[in-house]
Amino acid sequence: MHRPLPRWFAHRGGGSLAPENTLAGIRLAARLGFKAVEFDVMLSGDGTPVLIHDETLERTTNGFGRVCTTSDDILFALDAGWGESIPRFADAANLCRELGLLANVEIKPSLGQEIETAERVAKLTVDLWQGAFVPPLLSSFSLTALEVARDLAPDIARGVLYESVPADWMAELKRLRAFSLHCDADFLPDDILAEAQANVVPVLCYTVNSENRAKNLFAHGVSALFTDRLDLFGPDVING
């Protein structure tokens, strides 16, 4: 990364205050003073990178079925909340650039689409943020996807994403030439955090919605947090 990490990322765009993974959520995060947002990207049935978390449509839209088998004409006609449509990755990227936000783009492939999704997202990320003052950060639970991103977008910073961090995480991070370690705040042992600090690896934790929990994590050396509670962490807390 060419700039210091913000301490707070709005989780899935607008956290719990807006429909997740929507342009409305990203706009809301910016209005509330956030400098960074996180969102998920997978491929539609037509191979278009779109913002959505689940492999199926039921939880976050008025549609049904699998994202990876739904055509664009059906997908973009759905309501993702507040009358918002599912955004194209390109539209979210352009909005983040317009608002000056750091985007943590999580590559979220449907089952069996790790390579194809990573190829499309990595190449588009390079194109969409060409010459950007605030470059993005790519992350994924899929090590295969991160390998592809390493090879196709070597100048874009990458974060290795785990729920529970394995003992060999540092070797994987080096192999992937990654920048940061991302993990569940509830599964971060002190020895892993100490190893990260010794190797100057930023640690980013999800999903932290408590002020006391946040203070404790920052005090122990965590670099940044993802939150759904955009209402709790105003500009003074975000930037403090």
N, C-alpha and C positions, 0 to 999 in steps of 0.2 A: 504494500500500500504506500502511496506517496504522501498521504496525510494521516494525522492521528485518527484513531477510531473514535466516533462518538460513543458515549457511555451507554446510550439507550437506543434500541431498535424497536420500532412499532411492529409487533408480531402480525404477520399476514395482512399487512397494510394498515388497517385502522384498529387492530386489536378487537376488543369487545364492543367498541363504540360505533362500528360501521360494519356493513357486510364484508366478510373476509375476502381477501384477494380481489378487491375491486378498486377502480380508479377513485371512487368516492372515499374509500378508506385511506388511500395514499394522500389525497388532498387534505383530509381531516388531520392526519398525522402532521403534515406540514403546518397547518393552521395552529395546531397546539404546541408548536415549537420543536417538534422532533426533527433531527437532522439525518435520521437513517430509518429505512423501512426494510422489512423482510417479506418476501412473497415466494410462492411456489409455482413452478412452471412444468407442465407436461404437454404432451402432444394430443391434438384432436384426432378424429378419425381421418381427416384430410392431411395430417402431418403438420398442422399449424401450432406453434408454441403458444399456449394460453395459460392464464393464471387460474389455478385451481389446486386444492390440496388433495381431495379424495380421488380415487380412481373411478368412483361412481358419482352420479349427479344429485342423488336424492337429498343429501343433507344440506347442501348449500344453494340449491336452485329448485325451480319448480319442474325440473325435468327428471328423467329416469334413464337408467342404463349406464354403460361404461363410457367414460370420456373418450377413450382411444378408439371406440367404434362409432362415435357420433359425428356426423358430418358438420362442417362449419355452418351451413345454412340453418340447421336445427340448433346447434350449440349457441350461436350468437343471438338467437331469438328468445333464449331463455331469460328468466328473471333471476338474478343472483342476489336480490334484496334491494329494497328502495327503488325498484325499477332499473337497477344497474344491470348491464349485461356482463357476461364473462369477458374480461379484457384480453386482447392480444398482447403477447409479451412486448411487441414493438411499441404499442401504445403506452404501456406501463413504463418502459424504458425512457421514452420521450418525455413523459410527464415527470419522472424523477430528475431528468436533466434540466427540464424547465424550472423545477422547484429547488434545484440545488441539493437534492437528497442523495445520500449514499444508499444504494440498493444492494441488499444481500439477496441474490438470486439463488434460491434453492432449486437445483435440478431434481425434479420429482418424477422419475419415469414410471409409467405403468409397467406391470410385470412383463418382463421379456423385452422391454424397449429401452434398456439402459444405454446401449451404444447409439441408437438412432436419436434418442432424445438429447443425449449429451452433445452429439455432433451438431444438431440443429441449434441448440441453445448456445453452445460455445461460439460457433461461427457468427451467430446473430449478435451475441454480446460484444464481440470485437467490432462489428460494423456499427452497432447502435451507439456505442460509447466512444467511437473514434474521436480522439482529441478532447475528451471530456475533462473538465477541471476536477470533477469528483468521480473517480473511476469506481466501478462496481466491485462486488465481492461475490464469487461463485462458491456455493457449498452443496454438499450432497451426502446422504447416507450411503450412496452407492459408490464404492471405491472404483468400480469399472467406469462410471460416469466421470469421476474425477481424473482418471487416467486419460480419458478422451479430452477432457478440458485442458489438462496439462499439455497435451500434444498439439491441440488446435488453437488454444488461447493462452500461450505460455506467459504473456505479459499481464494477464488478468489474475489478480490474487485469488487464492482458493482456500477454503476452510474445510477441514475434514470433520464430518458430523457423525457423532455417536450418541446413543442413549447412555449406555454404560461404557466407559472408556476402557479398551483392552490394554493389557500390559505392554503390547508391542506398538502402541499408538505412535510413539516418536519415530520408529522405523518406517511406519506407513507414511507419516507426514513428510519425512525426508524423501522417501521414494516418489511421492506425488509432488514434491517441491511445493508443498502447501505453506500458507502463511499463518493460519490460525487453527485452533482446536475449538470445536463447538460441541457442547454436550448438555445433557439434562442437569440442571442445578442440583437435583436431589441425588445424583449419582456421580459426584465429583470428589474422590478421596483426596485427602491432604497431600499424599505422596505424588499423585498425578499433578496437582497444582504446583507443587514444589519443583517437579521435573520440568514443567512448562516454564516456570519463572527462570530456572537455571539455564534454559535454552532460549530465553527471550521469545517465547511463543505466546502471543495473545490468546487468552481463554475467554470464549463467549458462551454464556449460559442461557438456556431457555427453561421454562417460561416463568418469569419471576413477577409475581403480582402482589408482593408484600413489601412495604417499606423497610421493615426490620430485616427481612431476608436479604433485600438488596444491600443494605448497609453492611451486613455481615460478609456478604460475598465480595463487595468492593474492598472491605478492610483486609480480606485475606488475599487480595491481589488479582481477582477476576477483572478483566479489562472492560467487558461490556455485557449488557443484559438485554434479552428480548422480553417484552411485556405485552399483555393484553389490556392492562389497566392504564390506558393513556390518560385517564382522568386523575390518577394518583400522582403521576410524575410530570409535573409542570416544568416550564423552562428553567426555574432555579434548581430543581432537583436534577433535571436532565443534564444541565451544563455545569453543575456544581462539582 
